[in-house]
Amino acid sequence: MRQSAAQGFVALTVKYDHMLMWSEQFATGSPLVDTQHRMLIDKINQLEKLLSGPPPSKAACDELLNFLGSYVTMHFKFEEQCMERAKCTVHQRNKQAHAAFMGLFEKFKSRYQVEGPKLELLKSLQTTASDWIKSHILSVDIQLKTCLSS
């Protein structure tokens, strides 16, 4: 946080540190899956940027969250089909992880409908989504590379 005593008040700037950067360590061997992962990372980072400025409007939050919800659903379905076609040994583990994440997202949406765009709630989603996608890609999704090359 940065403090400034200009004009007799204290200004606080909050910097979040969960920005994800795409790197080749995330590559799955499927250009389309990788493109979708880049889009998800971009949108999760967009949420972080939204939270680092003035309080975001409900409309801006609604738009981003609706996009994330529908894009994640589409991506999970596509990725699960890829793993199934490639006979990946982690296919079931992947489906279970996706279902667990969707459960978390549904709980978040329920809270969001009641509480609205509260900073703490949105930050919790951003942190959870950022940590989850990084961990999931690196532990599960990258195994698609081996399945596609065999």
Buried (B, 14 or more C-beta within 10 A) or exposed (E): EEEEEEEEEEEEEEEBEBBBEEEEEBBBBBEEBBEBBEEBBEBBBBBBEBBBEEEBEEEEBBEBBEEBBEBBEEBBEBBBEBBEEBEBEBBEBBBEBBEEBBEEBEEBBEBBEEEEBBEEBBBEBBBBBBEBBBEBBEEBBBBBBBBBEE
